[in-house]
Amino acid sequence: MAPSNHSINPSSSARLVGLFGILAGGLMAVGGVALAVLLVFAAQLQGGERGVGGMVLPQAVAVGMLGVCLGLFLLAEGARKRRGTPSTPFRPRRSGWLWLAFAVLLVAGTVVSVLNTSPLLMALLHAPTLLLLPALALSLVGWGLRGRDVSWSDVSGGLLSGALLGTTTALVIEVILALFLAISLFALGVLPQEWLQQAQQVMESGEPLPLTEIGSLLERITPSLALVGLMFVGGLVPLVEEVTKTLGVGLAGAWLRPSPARAFLLGVASGAGFALAENLLNGLFVGPTWAPGVLSRMAATVMHCATGGLMGWGWGQWWAGRRPWRLPLAFAGAVALHGLWNSCAFGLVLAALMALTHADNPLWVGAAGLLMLTLLGLLFLLAWGVAVALLWAGHRLGRSSL
């Protein structure tokens, strides 16, 4: 049954929750803007005019927009709770305008990034483009579900859960694991000391390393170091993120007892929220790499939504109590898909670095180029496969909710 649009008299607890949402949303929006201003101010003090160029200004605007976006979601949900108004069915209309806006922003951003004329204009195009990616993925799922047994409140809750709880928990765990791994590799002599020094230099200056220094660092990549990196990126990271990304869905399912369609949408929205935070916080590609970077983030967003939807559906089966064994199967499938995706992306980056390191050796460059084309093709097939799977699953679950 689709949610009703008639207002009801909210309880005191609902009013309290609504008030908390309004206050938290306002603080988050103001905090995001304040943090963006602080980042620009710190860069200005550190490097003058040069300090706010390059990656700093686009990143600052992205951080501010992330805070405002999540804050507005919290404000809207808090206000709805205070009024006691049930959420409307999730049936996005006129999503073609989203695709048109994305195309316009992509073209404009590509031109500005190639010309490299205005860091401020690039920042104002960069963040909205990345912000549209989760909206496009959700519009595809919403088209299939057609508002059957799902609501905009489910979308808001999933987005906030994935962006706040999922991203924060995953980041903390991954940083701890990365530090532990780095310390262990330094102790074993596998990780060069120069890498730590150069990483500190990049963090302090906010500017990328010159190509000559990058080349000297890349020459120290050994097969064992590459294997460890692949195990971390393709193994540990998917395990952590697929647990944390839909953690809110799993916890809320204890009292929501969502239908399969609703559980799926909650998972997709959680994946979209996770991708939203990841896109805006990690999208540091500038210059001629901007457009390919956006397209890669678009594909990664679809992947996060697909694995999130699979996990959400699995949580729904668990709390329904009929087929709880489907949750571990869904988790295994999500980790496998995420791991394959990350492994291909890691291999692509590694092949590009190897080609850069051995630019004077045609045999190395040719082999690296062939590997890059193969991995790009596999990622392309994976992206289309998960997009079709999202459409099919949404349509199938929407019909089953009739």
DRENDO-1510 file (C-alpha; in Angstrom, 1 decimal, always signed):
<recs>
REC; n; res; u; v; w
REC; 1; MET; +0.0; +0.0; +0.0 .
REC; 2; ALA; +1.3; +3.5; -0.9 .
REC; 3; PRO; +1.5; +5.9; +2.0 .
REC; 4; SER; -1.4; +8.3; +2.6 .
REC; 5; ASN; -1.0; +12.0; +2.1 .
REC; 6; HIS; -3.4; +12.9; +4.9 .
REC; 7; SER; -2.0; +14.6; +8.0 .
REC; 8; ILE; -2.2; +12.9; +11.4 .
REC; 9; ASN; -1.8; +14.2; +14.9 .
REC; 10; PRO; +1.8; +13.5; +15.8 .
REC; 11; SER; +2.7; +12.1; +19.2 .
REC; 12; SER; +5.0; +13.9; +21.6 .
REC; 13; SER; +7.8; +11.5; +20.8 .
REC; 14; ALA; +7.4; +12.2; +17.0 .
REC; 15; ARG; +7.5; +15.9; +17.7 .
REC; 16; LEU; +10.6; +15.5; +19.7 .
REC; 17; VAL; +12.3; +13.4; +16.9 .
REC; 18; GLY; +11.2; +16.0; +14.4 .
REC; 19; LEU; +12.7; +18.9; +16.5 .
REC; 20; PHE; +15.9; +16.9; +16.8 .
REC; 21; GLY; +16.0; +16.4; +13.0 .
REC; 22; ILE; +15.4; +20.1; +12.4 .
REC; 23; LEU; +18.2; +21.2; +14.8 .
REC; 24; ALA; +20.6; +18.5; +13.5 .
REC; 25; GLY; +19.9; +19.4; +9.9 .
REC; 26; GLY; +20.4; +23.1; +10.5 .
REC; 27; LEU; +23.7; +22.5; +12.3 .
REC; 28; MET; +24.9; +20.1; +9.6 .
REC; 29; ALA; +24.1; +22.7; +6.8 .
REC; 30; VAL; +25.8; +25.5; +8.7 .
REC; 31; GLY; +28.7; +23.3; +9.7 .
REC; 32; GLY; +29.3; +22.2; +6.1 .
REC; 33; VAL; +29.4; +25.8; +4.9 .
REC; 34; ALA; +31.7; +26.8; +7.8 .
REC; 35; LEU; +34.0; +23.9; +7.1 .
REC; 36; ALA; +34.2; +24.9; +3.4 .
REC; 37; VAL; +35.1; +28.4; +4.3 .
REC; 38; LEU; +37.7; +27.2; +6.8 .
REC; 39; LEU; +39.3; +25.0; +4.2 .
REC; 40; VAL; +39.6; +27.9; +1.8 .
REC; 41; PHE; +40.9; +30.2; +4.5 .
REC; 42; ALA; +43.5; +27.7; +5.6 .
REC; 43; ALA; +44.7; +27.2; +2.0 .
REC; 44; GLN; +44.8; +31.0; +1.5 .
REC; 45; LEU; +47.0; +31.4; +4.6 .
REC; 46; GLN; +49.3; +28.5; +3.6 .
REC; 47; GLY; +49.8; +29.2; +0.0 .
REC; 48; GLY; +48.4; +32.6; -1.0 .
REC; 49; GLU; +46.5; +32.7; -4.3 .
REC; 50; ARG; +48.1; +29.4; -5.3 .
REC; 51; GLY; +46.7; +27.8; -2.2 .
REC; 52; VAL; +43.1; +28.1; -3.2 .
REC; 53; GLY; +43.6; +26.9; -6.8 .
REC; 54; GLY; +44.0; +23.4; -8.1 .
REC; 55; MET; +42.1; +20.9; -5.9 .
REC; 56; VAL; +41.5; +22.9; -2.8 .
REC; 57; LEU; +38.6; +25.2; -4.0 .
REC; 58; PRO; +36.6; +22.4; -5.7 .
REC; 59; GLN; +37.0; +20.2; -2.7 .
REC; 60; ALA; +35.9; +23.0; -0.3 .
REC; 61; VAL; +32.8; +23.7; -2.3 .
REC; 62; ALA; +32.1; +19.9; -2.5 .
REC; 63; VAL; +32.4; +19.6; +1.3 .
REC; 64; GLY; +30.1; +22.6; +1.8 .
REC; 65; MET; +27.5; +21.3; -0.6 .
REC; 66; LEU; +27.6; +17.8; +1.0 .
REC; 67; GLY; +26.8; +19.4; +4.4 .
REC; 68; VAL; +24.0; +21.5; +3.0 .
REC; 69; CYS; +22.5; +18.7; +1.0 .
REC; 70; LEU; +22.4; +16.3; +4.0 .
REC; 71; GLY; +21.3; +19.1; +6.3 .
REC; 72; LEU; +18.3; +19.9; +4.1 .
REC; 73; PHE; +17.3; +16.2; +4.0 .
REC; 74; LEU; +17.3; +16.2; +7.8 .
REC; 75; LEU; +15.4; +19.4; +8.0 .
REC; 76; ALA; +12.8; +18.2; +5.6 .
REC; 77; GLU; +12.3; +14.9; +7.5 .
REC; 78; GLY; +12.3; +16.7; +10.8 .
REC; 79; ALA; +9.6; +19.2; +9.7 .
REC; 80; ARG; +7.5; +16.3; +8.3 .
REC; 81; LYS; +7.7; +14.5; +11.6 .
REC; 82; ARG; +6.7; +17.6; +13.5 .
REC; 83; ARG; +3.7; +18.1; +11.3 .
REC; 84; GLY; +2.7; +14.5; +11.4 .
REC; 85; THR; +2.5; +14.3; +7.6 .
REC; 86; PRO; +3.0; +10.9; +6.0 .
REC; 87; SER; +5.6; +10.7; +3.3 .
REC; 88; THR; +4.5; +10.6; -0.3 .
REC; 89; PRO; +5.2; +7.6; -2.6 .
REC; 90; PHE; +8.6; +7.6; -4.2 .
REC; 91; ARG; +7.7; +8.0; -7.9 .
REC; 92; PRO; +10.1; +10.5; -9.4 .
REC; 93; ARG; +8.7; +12.3; -12.4 .
REC; 94; ARG; +10.3; +14.2; -15.2 .
REC; 95; SER; +13.7; +12.6; -14.5 .
REC; 96; GLY; +14.7; +13.5; -18.0 .
REC; 97; TRP; +15.5; +17.0; -16.7 .
REC; 98; LEU; +18.1; +15.5; -14.4 .
REC; 99; TRP; +19.8; +13.8; -17.3 .
REC; 100; LEU; +19.7; +17.0; -19.3 .
REC; 101; ALA; +21.2; +19.0; -16.4 .
REC; 102; PHE; +23.9; +16.3; -16.0 .
REC; 103; ALA; +24.8; +16.5; -19.7 .
REC; 104; VAL; +25.0; +20.3; -19.6 .
REC; 105; LEU; +27.2; +20.3; -16.5 .
REC; 106; LEU; +29.4; +17.6; -17.9 .
REC; 107; VAL; +30.1; +19.5; -21.2 .
REC; 108; ALA; +30.6; +22.8; -19.4 .
REC; 109; GLY; +32.9; +21.3; -16.8 .
REC; 110; THR; +34.9; +19.5; -19.4 .
REC; 111; VAL; +35.5; +22.8; -21.3 .
REC; 112; VAL; +36.4; +24.7; -18.1 .
REC; 113; SER; +38.7; +21.9; -16.9 .
REC; 114; VAL; +40.6; +21.7; -20.2 .
REC; 115; LEU; +41.0; +25.5; -20.5 .
REC; 116; ASN; +41.9; +25.7; -16.8 .
REC; 117; THR; +40.8; +29.3; -16.6 .
REC; 118; SER; +38.8; +29.7; -13.4 .
REC; 119; PRO; +39.2; +27.6; -10.3 .
REC; 120; LEU; +36.0; +29.1; -8.8 .
REC; 121; LEU; +33.9; +28.3; -11.9 .
REC; 122; MET; +35.3; +24.8; -11.9 .
REC; 123; ALA; +34.4; +24.4; -8.3 .
REC; 124; LEU; +30.8; +25.5; -9.0 .
REC; 125; LEU; +30.5; +23.0; -11.8 .
REC; 126; HIS; +32.3; +20.1; -10.0 .
REC; 127; ALA; +30.2; +19.7; -6.9 .
REC; 128; PRO; +26.7; +19.8; -8.6 .
REC; 129; THR; +27.8; +17.3; -11.3 .
REC; 130; LEU; +28.9; +14.8; -8.6 .
REC; 131; LEU; +25.7; +15.6; -6.6 .
REC; 132; LEU; +23.5; +14.6; -9.5 .
REC; 133; LEU; +25.0; +11.1; -9.8 .
REC; 134; PRO; +23.1; +9.4; -6.9 .
REC; 135; ALA; +20.0; +11.2; -8.0 .
REC; 136; LEU; +20.3; +9.7; -11.5 .
REC; 137; ALA; +20.7; +6.2; -10.1 .
REC; 138; LEU; +17.8; +6.6; -7.7 .
REC; 139; SER; +15.6; +7.9; -10.6 .
REC; 140; LEU; +16.2; +4.6; -12.5 .
REC; 141; VAL; +15.2; +2.5; -9.5 .
REC; 142; GLY; +12.2; +4.8; -8.8 .
REC; 143; TRP; +11.0; +4.4; -12.4 .
REC; 144; GLY; +10.9; +0.6; -11.9 .
REC; 145; LEU; +9.2; +0.6; -8.4 .
REC; 146; ARG; +6.6; +3.3; -9.5 .
REC; 147; GLY; +5.9; +4.3; -5.9 .
REC; 148; ARG; +4.6; +0.8; -4.9 .
REC; 149; ASP; +5.1; +0.3; -1.1 .
REC; 150; VAL; +8.0; +2.8; -1.1 .
REC; 151; SER; +8.1; +6.5; -0.1 .
REC; 152; TRP; +10.4; +9.6; -0.3 .
REC; 153; SER; +11.0; +9.1; +3.5 .
REC; 154; ASP; +12.6; +5.8; +2.7 .
REC; 155; VAL; +14.9; +7.6; +0.2 .
REC; 156; SER; +15.8; +10.3; +2.7 .
REC; 157; GLY; +16.4; +7.8; +5.5 .
REC; 158; GLY; +18.6; +5.6; +3.3 .
REC; 159; LEU; +20.6; +8.5; +2.0 .
REC; 160; LEU; +21.3; +9.8; +5.4 .
REC; 161; SER; +22.1; +6.4; +6.8 .
REC; 162; GLY; +24.6; +5.6; +4.0 .
REC; 163; ALA; +26.2; +9.1; +3.9 .
REC; 164; LEU; +26.5; +9.5; +7.7 .
REC; 165; LEU; +26.6; +6.2; +9.5 .
REC; 166; GLY; +27.9; +4.1; +6.6 .
REC; 167; THR; +30.6; +6.5; +5.4 .
REC; 168; THR; +31.8; +7.5; +8.9 .
REC; 169; THR; +32.0; +3.9; +10.2 .
REC; 170; ALA; +33.8; +2.7; +7.0 .
REC; 171; LEU; +36.2; +5.6; +7.1 .
REC; 172; VAL; +37.2; +5.0; +10.7 .
REC; 173; ILE; +37.7; +1.2; +10.1 .
REC; 174; GLU; +39.6; +1.6; +6.9 .
REC; 175; VAL; +41.9; +4.3; +8.3 .
REC; 176; ILE; +42.8; +2.0; +11.2 .
REC; 177; LEU; +43.4; -0.9; +8.9 .
REC; 178; ALA; +45.5; +1.2; +6.5 .
REC; 179; LEU; +47.6; +2.6; +9.3 .
REC; 180; PHE; +48.1; -0.9; +10.8 .
REC; 181; LEU; +49.0; -2.2; +7.3 .
REC; 182; ALA; +51.4; +0.7; +6.6 .
REC; 183; ILE; +53.2; +0.3; +9.9 .
REC; 184; SER; +53.6; -3.4; +9.4 .
REC; 185; LEU; +54.9; -2.9; +5.8 .
REC; 186; PHE; +57.4; -0.2; +7.0 .
REC; 187; ALA; +58.6; -2.5; +9.8 .
REC; 188; LEU; +59.1; -5.3; +7.3 .
REC; 189; GLY; +60.9; -2.9; +4.9 .
REC; 190; VAL; +58.3; -3.5; +2.1 .
REC; 191; LEU; +57.1; +0.1; +2.0 .
REC; 192; PRO; +59.7; +2.7; +1.2 .
REC; 193; GLN; +60.4; +5.5; +3.7 .
REC; 194; GLU; +60.3; +8.0; +0.9 .
REC; 195; TRP; +56.6; +7.4; +0.3 .
REC; 196; LEU; +55.8; +8.5; +3.8 .
REC; 197; GLN; +57.8; +11.7; +3.4 .
REC; 198; GLN; +56.3; +12.5; +0.0 .
REC; 199; ALA; +52.8; +11.8; +1.3 .
REC; 200; GLN; +53.4; +14.3; +4.2 .
REC; 201; GLN; +54.7; +16.8; +1.6 .
REC; 202; VAL; +51.5; +16.5; -0.5 .
REC; 203; MET; +49.2; +16.9; +2.6 .
REC; 204; GLU; +51.1; +20.0; +3.7 .
REC; 205; SER; +51.3; +21.7; +0.4 .
REC; 206; GLY; +47.9; +20.6; -1.1 .
REC; 207; GLU; +49.7; +20.3; -4.5 .
REC; 208; PRO; +50.5; +17.2; -6.5 .
REC; 209; LEU; +54.0; +15.9; -6.8 .
REC; 210; PRO; +56.0; +16.8; -10.0 .
REC; 211; LEU; +56.2; +14.0; -12.6 .
REC; 212; THR; +59.9; +13.5; -11.9 .
REC; 213; GLU; +59.4; +12.7; -8.2 .
REC; 214; ILE; +56.3; +10.5; -9.0 .
REC; 215; GLY; +58.5; +8.5; -11.4 .
REC; 216; SER; +61.2; +7.9; -8.8 .
REC; 217; LEU; +58.5; +6.7; -6.3 .
REC; 218; LEU; +56.8; +4.4; -8.8 .
REC; 219; GLU; +60.1; +2.7; -9.5 .
REC; 220; ARG; +60.0; +1.3; -5.9 .
REC; 221; ILE; +56.7; -0.6; -6.5 .
REC; 222; THR; +57.5; -4.3; -6.1 .
REC; 223; PRO; +55.2; -7.2; -7.0 .
REC; 224; SER; +54.7; -8.0; -3.3 .
REC; 225; LEU; +53.7; -4.4; -2.6 .
REC; 226; ALA; +51.3; -4.4; -5.5 .
REC; 227; LEU; +49.8; -7.7; -4.2 .
REC; 228; VAL; +49.3; -6.2; -0.8 .
REC; 229; GLY; +47.6; -3.2; -2.3 .
REC; 230; LEU; +45.3; -5.4; -4.4 .
REC; 231; MET; +44.3; -7.5; -1.3 .
REC; 232; PHE; +43.5; -4.3; +0.7 .
REC; 233; VAL; +41.6; -2.5; -2.1 .
REC; 234; GLY; +39.9; -5.6; -3.6 .
REC; 235; GLY; +39.4; -7.6; -0.4 .
REC; 236; LEU; +39.3; -5.7; +2.9 .
REC; 237; VAL; +37.7; -2.5; +1.6 .
REC; 238; PRO; +34.7; -4.3; +0.0 .
REC; 239; LEU; +34.2; -6.3; +3.2 .
REC; 240; VAL; +34.2; -3.2; +5.4 .
REC; 241; GLU; +32.0; -1.1; +3.1 .
REC; 242; GLU; +29.4; -3.7; +2.4 .
REC; 243; VAL; +28.9; -4.2; +6.2 .
REC; 244; THR; +28.8; -0.5; +7.0 .
REC; 245; LYS; +27.0; +0.8; +4.0 .
REC; 246; THR; +23.6; -0.7; +4.9 .
REC; 247; LEU; +24.2; -0.9; +8.6 .
REC; 248; GLY; +21.3; +1.5; +9.2 .
REC; 249; VAL; +19.0; -0.6; +7.1 .
REC; 250; GLY; +19.8; -3.7; +9.1 .
REC; 251; LEU; +19.3; -1.9; +12.4 .
REC; 252; ALA; +16.1; -0.2; +11.4 .
REC; 253; GLY; +14.6; -3.4; +9.9 .
REC; 254; ALA; +14.1; -4.8; +13.4 .
REC; 255; TRP; +11.0; -2.5; +13.8 .
REC; 256; LEU; +10.3; -1.5; +10.2 .
REC; 257; ARG; +9.9; -5.1; +9.0 .
REC; 258; PRO; +10.1; -3.7; +5.4 .
REC; 259; SER; +8.6; -5.4; +2.4 .
REC; 260; PRO; +11.0; -6.7; -0.2 .
REC; 261; ALA; +10.5; -3.6; -2.4 .
REC; 262; ARG; +11.0; -1.2; +0.5 .
REC; 263; ALA; +14.0; -3.1; +1.8 .
REC; 264; PHE; +15.5; -2.9; -1.7 .
REC; 265; LEU; +14.9; +0.8; -2.0 .
REC; 266; LEU; +16.4; +1.5; +1.5 .
REC; 267; GLY; +19.5; -0.4; +0.5 .
REC; 268; VAL; +19.8; +1.4; -2.9 .
REC; 269; ALA; +19.3; +4.8; -1.1 .
REC; 270; SER; +22.0; +3.8; +1.4 .
REC; 271; GLY; +24.3; +3.0; -1.4 .
REC; 272; ALA; +23.5; +6.3; -3.1 .
REC; 273; GLY; +24.2; +8.1; +0.2 .
REC; 274; PHE; +27.5; +6.3; +0.6 .
REC; 275; ALA; +28.4; +7.2; -3.0 .
REC; 276; LEU; +27.3; +10.8; -2.5 .
REC; 277; ALA; +29.8; +11.3; +0.4 .
REC; 278; GLU; +32.5; +9.3; -1.4 .
REC; 279; ASN; +32.0; +11.3; -4.7 .
REC; 280; LEU; +32.1; +14.7; -3.0 .
REC; 281; LEU; +34.9; +14.0; -0.5 .
REC; 282; ASN; +37.2; +11.9; -2.8 .
REC; 283; GLY; +36.6; +13.5; -6.2 .
REC; 284; LEU; +40.0; +15.2; -6.5 .
REC; 285; PHE; +40.3; +14.9; -10.3 .
REC; 286; VAL; +41.1; +18.2; -12.1 .
REC; 287; GLY; +42.2; +19.3; -15.5 .
REC; 288; PRO; +41.8; +17.0; -18.5 .
REC; 289; THR; +41.1; +14.1; -16.3 .
REC; 290; TRP; +37.9; +15.7; -14.9 .
REC; 291; ALA; +35.3; +14.3; -17.4 .
REC; 292; PRO; +36.7; +10.7; -17.3 .
REC; 293; GLY; +36.8; +11.1; -13.5 .
REC; 294; VAL; +33.1; +12.1; -13.4 .
REC; 295; LEU; +32.1; +9.2; -15.6 .
REC; 296; SER; +34.1; +6.8; -13.4 .
REC; 297; ARG; +32.3; +8.1; -10.4 .
REC; 298; MET; +29.0; +7.7; -12.2 .
REC; 299; ALA; +29.8; +4.0; -12.8 .
REC; 300; ALA; +31.0; +3.6; -9.2 .
REC; 301; THR; +27.8; +5.2; -7.9 .
REC; 302; VAL; +25.7; +2.6; -9.8 .
REC; 303; MET; +27.8; -0.1; -8.4 .
REC; 304; HIS; +27.3; +1.2; -4.8 .
REC; 305; CYS; +23.6; +1.4; -5.4 .
REC; 306; ALA; +23.4; -2.1; -6.8 .
REC; 307; THR; +25.4; -3.7; -3.9 .
REC; 308; GLY; +23.4; -1.6; -1.4 .
REC; 309; GLY; +20.1; -2.8; -3.0 .
REC; 310; LEU; +21.3; -6.4; -2.8 .
REC; 311; MET; +22.2; -6.0; +0.8 .
REC; 312; GLY; +19.0; -4.1; +1.6 .
REC; 313; TRP; +16.9; -6.9; +0.0 .
REC; 314; GLY; +19.0; -9.4; +2.1 .
REC; 315; TRP; +18.2; -7.6; +5.3 .
REC; 316; GLY; +14.6; -7.6; +4.4 .
REC; 317; GLN; +14.6; -11.3; +3.9 .
REC; 318; TRP; +16.4; -11.7; +7.3 .
REC; 319; TRP; +13.9; -9.7; +9.2 .
REC; 320; ALA; +10.9; -11.3; +7.5 .
REC; 321; GLY; +12.2; -14.6; +9.0 .
REC; 322; ARG; +11.1; -16.7; +6.0 .
REC; 323; ARG; +14.5; -17.0; +4.2 .
REC; 324; PRO; +17.2; -15.6; +6.6 .
REC; 325; TRP; +19.9; -17.5; +4.8 .
REC; 326; ARG; +19.5; -15.1; +1.9 .
REC; 327; LEU; +21.3; -12.4; +3.8 .
REC; 328; PRO; +24.7; -14.1; +3.9 .
REC; 329; LEU; +24.2; -15.0; +0.2 .
REC; 330; ALA; +23.4; -11.3; -0.6 .
REC; 331; PHE; +26.5; -10.2; +1.4 .
REC; 332; ALA; +28.7; -12.6; -0.4 .
REC; 333; GLY; +27.4; -11.4; -3.8 .
REC; 334; ALA; +27.8; -7.8; -2.8 .
REC; 335; VAL; +31.3; -8.3; -1.6 .
REC; 336; ALA; +32.3; -10.3; -4.7 .
REC; 337; LEU; +30.9; -7.6; -7.1 .
REC; 338; HIS; +32.5; -4.8; -5.1 .
REC; 339; GLY; +35.8; -6.7; -4.9 .
REC; 340; LEU; +35.8; -7.4; -8.6 .
REC; 341; TRP; +35.1; -3.7; -9.3 .
REC; 342; ASN; +37.8; -2.4; -7.0 .
REC; 343; SER; +40.3; -4.9; -8.3 .
REC; 344; CYS; +39.8; -3.8; -11.9 .
REC; 345; ALA; +40.1; -0.2; -10.9 .
REC; 346; PHE; +43.2; -0.9; -8.9 .
REC; 347; GLY; +44.7; -2.8; -11.8 .
REC; 348; LEU; +43.8; +0.0; -14.1 .
REC; 349; VAL; +45.6; +2.6; -12.0 .
REC; 350; LEU; +48.6; +0.3; -11.5 .
REC; 351; ALA; +48.9; -0.3; -15.2 .
REC; 352; ALA; +48.8; +3.4; -15.9 .
REC; 353; LEU; +51.5; +4.0; -13.3 .
REC; 354; MET; +53.7; +1.3; -14.8 .
REC; 355; ALA; +53.3; +2.8; -18.2 .
REC; 356; LEU; +54.3; +6.2; -16.8 .
REC; 357; THR; +57.3; +4.7; -15.0 .
REC; 358; HIS; +58.6; +2.9; -18.2 .
REC; 359; ALA; +57.6; +5.5; -20.7 .
REC; 360; ASP; +60.9; +5.0; -22.6 .
REC; 361; ASN; +60.2; +1.2; -23.1 .
REC; 362; PRO; +57.8; +0.5; -25.9 .
REC; 363; LEU; +57.2; -3.1; -24.8 .
REC; 364; TRP; +56.2; -2.0; -21.3 .
REC; 365; VAL; +54.0; +0.8; -22.6 .
REC; 366; GLY; +52.3; -1.6; -25.0 .
REC; 367; ALA; +51.7; -4.3; -22.4 .
REC; 368; ALA; +50.3; -1.7; -19.9 .
REC; 369; GLY; +48.1; -0.2; -22.6 .
REC; 370; LEU; +46.6; -3.6; -23.5 .
REC; 371; LEU; +46.0; -4.4; -19.8 .
REC; 372; MET; +44.3; -1.0; -19.4 .
REC; 373; LEU; +42.0; -1.6; -22.3 .
REC; 374; THR; +41.1; -5.0; -21.0 .
REC; 375; LEU; +40.3; -3.7; -17.6 .
REC; 376; LEU; +38.4; -0.7; -19.0 .
REC; 377; GLY; +36.3; -3.1; -21.1 .
REC; 378; LEU; +35.5; -5.2; -18.0 .
REC; 379; LEU; +34.5; -2.2; -15.9 .
REC; 380; PHE; +32.3; -1.0; -18.8 .
REC; 381; LEU; +30.5; -4.3; -18.9 .
REC; 382; LEU; +30.2; -4.4; -15.1 .
REC; 383; ALA; +28.7; -0.9; -15.1 .
REC; 384; TRP; +26.1; -1.7; -17.7 .
REC; 385; GLY; +25.4; -5.0; -16.1 .
REC; 386; VAL; +24.6; -3.5; -12.6 .
REC; 387; ALA; +22.6; -0.7; -14.2 .
REC; 388; VAL; +20.4; -3.3; -16.0 .
REC; 389; ALA; +20.2; -5.3; -12.8 .
REC; 390; LEU; +19.0; -2.3; -10.9 .
REC; 391; LEU; +16.3; -1.6; -13.5 .
REC; 392; TRP; +15.2; -5.2; -13.6 .
REC; 393; ALA; +15.1; -5.6; -9.8 .
REC; 394; GLY; +13.2; -2.4; -9.3 .
REC; 395; HIS; +10.6; -3.4; -11.9 .
REC; 396; ARG; +10.3; -6.9; -10.6 .
REC; 397; LEU; +9.9; -5.9; -6.9 .
REC; 398; GLY; +7.5; -3.1; -7.9 .
REC; 399; ARG; +5.2; -5.5; -9.7 .
REC; 400; SER; +5.4; -8.0; -6.7 .
REC; 401; SER; +4.1; -5.2; -4.4 .
REC; 402; LEU; +0.8; -4.8; -6.4 .
</recs>
